[in-house]
Amino acid sequence: MIDKVARYTDKITVAKYVSETREYRFEEIAKILTTSKRDSTLYRTVFRTGVPFREILAAIEEEKADILVMGTKGRTGLADVLFGATAEKMFRRCPIPLLSLRMKTNV
């Protein structure tokens, strides 16, 4: 097994992973925005890497955002189950109105 993994380590890089993830997410966001039929001059897509809540706070300041809309997952702890770790931190620190959306699950 280690030999198989070793054969591919030169092909797996952080930069390549980030690049592929960025491309995929931009495509998915573009699909959502296209189906929303909203004026494309009303929004801007920003991709950042780092500690999520810190990057979101920095983007809010840099972009001079009016509102933050974010999804939640909720996977650990009680507060995190209700909101999600990043969302819970944003509820405490967000300097602008925050709208949180949770996807309906079949659990």
N, C-alpha and C positions, 0 to 999 in steps of 0.2 A: 504494500500500500504506500509506504513512504517513497519507494522508487517512482511510483506513478505520480505522486504529488510533486516530487523533485523535478520531474520532466517538464512541469508546467510553471514552476516558480518564476522563471524569467519572463513569462507571458502575463503574469498577474502583478499589477502594480497599483499602488494607491491612486496615482494620477489617472490611470486607465479606468479604475473603478469609479472615481469621482466624475470623470468625463462621461462615461456611459450612463451613470445614474442621472447626471444633469440633463443629458440629451433625452433620456426616457421621460423624466419628469416634465420637461418643457413640452414634449409631445402630448403627454396626458393632460397637462394644463391647457394647452391649445385646443384639444378636443372639447374639454369642458366649456371653455370660453366661446368656442364656435357654436356649440349647441345652445348657449345662453342667449345668443343673438344680441349682445350688448355692444355698444360703441367701443371699439378697441382703443380709443383715445382716453377712456376713463380709467384704465388700469395699466399697470406695469408689472411684469414678472421679474422677481429678483431671486437669484439662487446664491446661497451662502453656505459655507461649511464652518463648523465649530460647535460650541455648546449651544443647543437650540434656543433656549430662552434668552441667552445673552445676544445671540445673533439677531433674534427677532427684535429685541429692544434697540439694538444699534440700527437696524433697518428702519424702524419706526422713526427714529430721530433723523437719520440721513434722508429718508424719503418724505419726511414731514407728513406722515400718514394721518388721516382723519379718524379712521376706524380700523380695527384688526378683526378679521374673521378667521377663525381657526377650527379645525376639526379636533376631536379628542378620541383617544383609544381606551384609556383606563385599564392598566394591567397589574399594578401593584398597590399595596396599602389602601386604606379606606378612601382617603381624599383622592388618591390616584385612580381608584376604581370608578369614582364618580366623575372625575374630570380628566385624568391623565396627568402624568408628572409635569410635562412642559406647560400644559394648560393651567394647572394649579399654580405654578410659579408665575405665569403671566397674569392670572387673576390678582395675585398679590402685588405685582410690580408694574403692570401696564399703565402708562400715563395717558392713554386715550381709551375711548369706549371699546369694549371687547365683546364680540358676538361669538359664542361657542356653539358649534354644531356637532352632534353625535350621530353617527350612522346607526340606523336600526339594525340590530343583530337578531339572528334566529336562535339565540341561546336561551 
